[in-house]
Amino acid sequence: MDKLKQLESFVSVVNRGSLTAAAHAEGVAPAIMGRRLDALEERLGVKLLLRTTRRITLTHEGSAFLEDCQRLLSDLANAEASVSAGGVKASGHLRITAPAGFGRRHVAPLVPRFRGLHPEVTISLNLSDRVVDIAGEAYDCAVRVGDMPDSSLVSVRLADNRRLCVATPTYIARHGKPQSPQDLARFDCLTLSSDASQTRGWAFSVEKGLAREVIHFKPVGPLDCSDGQVLHDWCLGSYGIAWRSIWEVEAEIAAGALVPLLDEFAAPPNGIYAVFPQRKHLPLRVRLWIDYLKQHYSTPGFWKTL
C-alpha cells in the first residue's frame, strides 16, 4: 500500500505542479507528500523530480517513469471498475477528438461499430489537426499521434507509429532508389509546407561509431503542401518520394502500389495514444472506448485493411 501511495503522490504532484496543491487535494500536509516522494526516490535509487521553492521539474528518468505510473494507475482503476461495475451497461455521452487525417481513416469507422456494442452511449467525434484542450473543452478522450510532451493528461499507448519513405514502382523505374538519406537531395521529395509540422525535417537512424543516432534531414523538392493527404495523393501519382506514417501507407504497400525506401535507416517508432484528463474514476464508456481502440489497433492486419 505504501508503494502505491508513493506512486499516486508522484503523479499527483506532477499533474498539479506543486507539493502544496497535491497535498491540498488529498487533505494532508505538504510535508507528508514530500516524505512520500523522498521515500520513492530512495527506493528507486534515482532522482525523479527537481524541486525548488518555485517550481517542480521532471528529470529524464522522472518523465519516463511518469508515463508508466499513469498507465499502471489507470489499469488498476479499470480493473477495480470492471469488478465493481458488474453487469452495469455503459451509458451517457462520449466526446472524443482525433487528428483529421488519422481520424478519418482509423477512428471514424470504429465509432458506429462501438456504439453498436453499446447502444446507450451517444458519441460526438471532433476531427481537427489543432491540439485540442481536452479538459478545457470538456472532451472525454483524444487520440494523438507522435511523441507525448510532458502533460497533466493521462496517456495510454495504443500502438506504434513508424514513418518511412515511399514511392510508386513507376517513379522508382524512372529515377531509381536512394541508397542513403543524403541521396534524397537528388530526388523529387514531396514535403510539407514550412508553416506546417515536421519543422525538423525527416528523421532517420544512422550508425555513429558502434551506436546509432537519429538525424533529421530537410529535403527540398519541387512540390510542397500543407495537407498531408495531398502529399499522399501526389506520391501515388508518381510525382516523387514522400515521408509518411505507416498508418497512411501500409495498405498501399501491401497492395504493391507503394514501395518502402531507406528501410534500413528508419527512425525508431513513436506512438499512437489515447489521452484523457486525470480522474479518480474513469467513466465506463471512456474505459470501454479506449479498450476497444487498443483491441482493434493491435489486431494483425488492421492497418492494411482500412
For each residue, the residues with C-beta under 8 A, 3 or more apart:
1: 4 5
2: 5 6 39
3: 6 7 43
4: 1 7 8 76
5: 1 2 8 9 36
6: 2 3 9 10 36 37 39 40 43
7: 3 4 10 11 40 69 72 73
8: 4 5 11 12 73
9: 5 6 12 13 22 26 33 36 37 40
10: 6 7 13 14 36 37 40 48 49 65 66 69
11: 7 8 14 15 66 69 70 73 278
12: 8 9 15 16 22 25 26 33
13: 9 10 16 17 18 19 22 33 37 49 56
14: 10 11 17 49 56 58 62 66 152
15: 11 12 22 152 278
16: 12 13 21 22 25 152
17: 13 14 21 55 56 152
18: 13 21 22 56
19: 13 22 23 30 33 34 37 51 56
20: 23 24 30
21: 16 17 18 24 25
22: 9 12 13 15 16 18 19 25 26 33
23: 19 20 26 27 28 29 30 32 33
24: 20 21 27
25: 12 16 21 22
26: 9 12 22 23 33
27: 23 24
28: 23 32 33
29: 23 32 33
30: 19 20 23 33 34
31: 34 35
32: 23 28 29 35 36
33: 9 12 13 19 22 23 26 28 29 30 36 37
34: 19 30 31 37 38
35: 31 32 38 39
36: 5 6 9 10 32 33 39 40
37: 6 9 10 13 19 33 34 40 41 48 49
38: 34 35 41 42
39: 2 6 35 36 42 43
40: 6 7 9 10 36 37 43 44 48
41: 37 38 44 45 46 47 48 49
42: 38 39 45
43: 3 6 39 40
44: 40 41 48 65
45: 41 42
46: 41 59 61 65
47: 41 50 59 61 62
48: 10 37 40 41 44 58 59 61 62 65
49: 10 13 14 37 41 56 57 58 59 62
50: 47 56 57 58 59
51: 19 56
52: 55 56
53:
54:
55: 17 52
56: 13 14 17 18 19 49 50 51 52
57: 49 50
58: 14 48 49 50 62 63 66 150
59: 46 47 48 49 50 62 63
60: 63 64
61: 46 47 48 64 65
62: 14 47 48 49 58 59 65 66
63: 58 59 60 66 67 150
64: 60 61 67 68
65: 10 44 46 48 61 62 68 69
66: 10 11 14 58 62 63 69 70 150
67: 63 64 70 71 148 155
68: 64 65 71 72
69: 7 10 11 65 66 72 73
70: 11 66 67 73 74 154 155
71: 67 68 74 75 154 155 156 157
72: 7 68 69 75 76
73: 7 8 11 69 70 76 77
74: 70 71 77 78 154 156 282
75: 71 72 78 79
76: 4 72 73 79 80
77: 73 74 80 81 280 281 282
78: 74 75 81 82 282 287 291
79: 75 76 82 83
80: 76 77 83 84
81: 77 78 84 85 281 282 284 287
82: 78 79 85
83: 79 80 86
84: 80 81
85: 81 82 88 284
86: 83
87:
88: 85 284
89: 118 120
90: 118 120 121 284 285 288
91: 118 120 121 285
92: 120 121 122 283 285
93: 121 122 123 124
94: 121 122 123 124 140 141 285 286 289
95: 123 124 126 138 139 140 141
96: 107 111 123 124 125 126 139 140 141 142 143 289
97: 103 125 126 127 128 132 134 139 141 142 143
98: 102 103 107 125 126 127 142 143 144
99: 102 103 127 128 129 143 144 145
100: 103 104 127 128 129
101: 104 105 129 228 229 248
102: 98 99 105 106 107 143 145 245 247 272
103: 97 98 99 100 106 107 108 125 127 143
104: 100 101 107 108 127
105: 101 102 108 109 247 248 306
106: 102 103 109 110 247 297 303 306
107: 96 98 102 103 104 110 111 125 127 143 293
108: 103 104 105 111 125 127
109: 105 106 112 113 306
110: 106 107 113 114 292 293 296
111: 96 107 108 114 115 123 125
112: 109 115 116
113: 109 110 116 117
114: 110 111 117 118 121 123 288 289 292
115: 111 112 118 119 121 122 123
116: 112 113 119
117: 113 114 292
118: 89 90 91 114 115 121 285 288
119: 115 116
120: 89 90 91 92
121: 90 91 92 93 94 114 115 118 285
122: 92 93 94 115
123: 93 94 95 96 111 114 115
124: 93 94 95 96
125: 96 97 98 103 107 108 111
126: 95 96 97 98 132 139
127: 97 98 99 100 103 104 107 108
128: 97 99 100 132
129: 99 100 101
130:
131:
132: 97 126 128 137 139 142
133: 136 137
134: 97 137 139 140 141 142 153 275 276 277
135: 138 139 152 153 277
136: 133
137: 132 133 134
138: 95 135
139: 95 96 97 126 132 134 135 142
140: 94 95 96 134 276 283 285 286 289
141: 94 95 96 97 134 274 275 276 286 289 290
142: 96 97 98 132 134 139 274 275 276
143: 96 97 98 99 102 103 107 158 272 273 274 275 293
144: 98 99 148 155 272 273 275
145: 99 102 161 245 247 270 271 272 273
146: 161 270 271
147: 270 271
148: 67 144 151 155 271 273 275
149:
150: 58 63 66
151: 148 155 275
152: 14 15 16 17 135 277 278
153: 134 135 275 276 277 278
154: 70 71 74 275 276 277 278
155: 67 70 71 144 148 151 273 274 275
156: 71 74 273 274 275 290 294
157: 71 271 272 273
158: 143 271 272 273 274 290 293 294 297 298
159: 271 272 294 297 298
160: 269 270 271 272
161: 145 146 245 246 247 269 270 271 272
162: 245 246 266 267 269
163: 202 203 243 244 245 246 266 267
164: 243 244 246 249 260 261 262 263 266
165: 178 184 202 241 242 243 260 261 262
166: 235 241 242 243 244 249 252 253 258 259 260 261
167: 171 172 235 238 240 241 242 258 259 261
168: 171 172 235 236 237 238 257 258 259
169: 172 173 256 259
170: 173 174 238
171: 167 168 174 175 188 238 239 240 241
172: 167 168 169 175 176 177 259 261
173: 169 170
174: 170 171 238
175: 171 172 187 188
176: 172
177: 172 261
178: 165 181 183 184 186 187 241 261 262
179: 183
180: 183 262 265
181: 178 184 202 204 206 215 217 262 265
182: 185 217
183: 178 179 180 186 187
184: 165 178 181 187 189 202 217 219 241
185: 182 219 220
186: 178 183
187: 175 178 183 184 219 221 240 241
188: 171 175 221 222 223 239 240 241
189: 184 219 220 221 240 241 242 243
190: 221 223 224 225 231 234 235 239 240 241 242
191: 198 219 220 221 223 224 231 243
192: 196 197 198 224 225 226 228 231
193: 196 224 225 226
194: 199 224
195: 226
196: 192 193 226
197: 192
198: 191 192 201 202 243
199: 194
200: 203 216 218
201: 198 216 217 218 219
202: 163 165 181 184 198 216 217 218 219 243
203: 163 200 214 215 216 267
204: 181 214 215 216 217 262 265 266 267
205: 212 213 214 215 265 266 267 268
206: 181 212 213 215 265
207: 211 212
208: 211 212 213
209:
210:
211: 207 208
212: 205 206 207 208
213: 205 206 208
214: 203 204 205 267 268
215: 181 203 204 205 206
216: 200 201 202 203 204
217: 181 182 184 201 202 204
218: 200 201 202
219: 184 185 187 189 191 201 202
220: 185 189 191
221: 187 188 189 190 191 224 240
222: 188 240
223: 188 190 191 234 239 240
224: 190 191 192 193 194 221
225: 190 192 193 230 231 234
226: 192 193 195 196
227: 230 231
228: 101 192 231 232 244 248
229: 101 232 233
230: 225 227 233 234
231: 190 191 192 225 227 228 234 235 242 244
232: 228 229 235 236 242 244 248 249
233: 229 230 236 237
234: 190 223 225 230 231 237 239 240 242
235: 166 167 168 190 231 232 238 239 240 241 242 244 258
236: 168 232 233 252 257 258
237: 168 233 234
238: 167 168 170 171 174 235
239: 171 188 190 223 234 235
240: 167 171 187 188 189 190 221 222 223 234 235
241: 165 166 167 171 178 184 187 188 189 190 235 261
242: 165 166 167 189 190 231 232 234 235
243: 163 164 165 166 189 191 198 202
244: 163 164 166 228 231 232 235 248 249
245: 102 145 161 162 163 248 249
246: 161 162 163 164 249 250 303
247: 102 105 106 145 161 250 272 303
248: 101 105 228 232 244 245
249: 164 166 232 244 245 246 252 253 258
250: 246 247 253 254 303 304
251: 254 255 303 304 305 306
252: 166 236 249 255 257 258
253: 166 249 250 256 257 258 259 260
254: 250 251 304
255: 251 252
256: 169 253 259
257: 168 236 252 253
258: 166 167 168 235 236 249 252 253
259: 166 167 168 169 172 253 256
260: 164 165 166 253 263
261: 164 165 166 167 172 177 178 241
262: 164 165 178 180 181 204 265 266
263: 164 260 266
264:
265: 180 181 204 205 206 262
266: 162 163 164 204 205 262 263
267: 162 163 203 204 205 214
268: 205 214
269: 160 161 162
270: 145 146 147 160 161
271: 145 146 147 148 157 158 159 160 161
272: 102 143 144 145 157 158 159 160 161 247 297
273: 143 144 145 148 155 156 157 158
274: 141 142 143 155 156 158 289 290 293 294
275: 134 141 142 143 144 148 151 153 154 155 156
276: 134 140 141 142 153 154 279 282 286 290
277: 134 135 152 153 154
278: 11 15 152 153 154
279: 276 282 283
280: 77
281: 77 81
282: 74 77 78 81 276 279 286 287
283: 92 140 279 286 287
284: 81 85 88 90 287 288
285: 90 91 92 94 118 121 140 288 289
286: 94 140 141 276 282 283 289 290
287: 78 81 282 283 284 290 291
288: 90 114 118 284 285 291 292
289: 94 96 114 140 141 274 285 286 292 293
290: 141 156 158 274 276 286 287 293 294
291: 78 287 288 294 295
292: 110 114 117 288 289 295 296
293: 107 110 143 158 274 289 290 296 297
294: 156 158 159 274 290 291 297 298
295: 291 292 298 299
296: 110 292 293 299 302
297: 106 158 159 272 293 294 302
298: 158 159 294 295 302
299: 295 296 302
300:
301: 304 305
302: 296 297 298 299 305 306
303: 106 246 247 250 251 306
304: 250 251 254 301
305: 251 301 302
306: 105 106 109 251 302 303
